[in-house]
């Protein structure tokens, strides 16, 4: 599982860098300052959670069960949170109204928070030496 988590973390990081550069250079002429800032929020949280997965995958203190749960919560959370933010921020560029995805954003955020809480609970369960 750790290998899959590390690969996913690396992949999310690469995609975050690509999307950040795309927003800064490719989308700048087409989006408002507010929409660009919104898009960048999605990129930031994607990168934070890419780093979280890299930490998680290399962490010997977390059980395999906890790693697996955190992995799925994080991946789903990033897709829901950052993905919906990307769509909402670029809504003005398409004929489809992505505002219907708005309610997915807080669900994604909640899933990412849950992943961190799972890891924290795992740390509380560690035996003191």
PyMOL commands that set and color helices and strands:
alter all, ss='L'
color gray80, all
select helices_A, chain A and resi 2-27+33-57+64-89+91-93+98-124
alter helices_A, ss='H'
color red, helices_A
deselect
rebuild
show_as cartoon
